[in-house]
Amino acid sequence: MNPHEALTEIATLLERERSSRYKSKAFRAAADAIAGLTDEELRDAASLRRRKGVGDSTFAVIQEALSGGVPSYLADLRERAGVQVASHLRGLLRGDLHAHSDWSDGLTSIDLMVDAARSLGHEYLALTDHSPRLRVANGLSPERLRAQLEVVSGMSGGGITLLSGIEVDILDGGALDQEPDLLEELDIVVASAHSKLRMERAPMTRRLVAAASDPHVDVLGHVTGRLVEGSRGTRPQSTFDPKAVFEACAAHGVAVEINSRPERQDPPDELIALAMEIGCLFSIDSDAHAPGQLSLIDHGAERAERLGVPADRIVTTWPLDRLREWTGRTR
């Protein structure tokens, strides 16, 4: 087996199962360290062990791959991954409108995120790094976001379009955490609440309704803020009037995000049903923070299909030209 491919696949599977970011980064670093080396150079054990980025675990993977077999570390990960979640709806998804890079709190560069999206068959991917107030996530100041826009403009190609975007924080009063003129320049704006999630029902409702009514917003992200599993523990969903929030989404053509991360599963099933009844659009997104997490949309697609969400009301099933018509709508 090709050692570089083995190391990269291990990193991808570690990311998909949301393992320690240090583990996946170590395998990606090792893959970078051996990129371009010949088999003869890889078989020089003494030299390889001295190479920066190659540790004991990654060295073992390289040696096993060179021997012609599947490295045991990779075999174990493949077994844990098991049969991937499959659904008819998954095959209809054309892209993803919520993903992060190492410009904020993602694990890898933009180009690796684009490569992974391309390998999944995506036609488009929106890069939606965080906004300034989320300092813990290295949120982008206006100056950094403008610099990122220059990078994004040259990243499309090979069958995929990289859309400019942001996951903008919804401030306590419902305003958005970025300059309005800059939001106007972006292809996709995902608005999410990340703080004061235990607000009283009335102010939280006003906060979310204001965000859904903002003419810059395209997607309302992980609307309840809940966590149901994972390393961060659990967190109850925010308290608000979902009917009022979803009516605002429907009135302004804002898509309710079906967040595919297993630790979120947001919105809950009953709120997806309510949003359907009210007439909302939806966006099935991965909220990926690493290349291997882009495939988490499998889970969102399975939930949406199980709950009977019509494919035509899911904006991420739309071709790019229709998606652009939607984002350019009059609101």
PyMOL commands that set and color helices and strands:
alter all, ss='L'
color gray80, all
select helices_A, chain A and resi 3-16+21-34+39-42+45-50+56-66+72-81+89-92+110-119+135-137+142-152+180-185+201-213+242-252+269-278+291-306+311-313+315-317+320-327
alter helices_A, ss='H'
color red, helices_A
select strands_A, chain A and resi 95-96+124-127+161-169+188-192+219-220+255-259+281-285
alter strands_A, ss='S'
color yellow, strands_A
deselect
rebuild
show_as cartoon
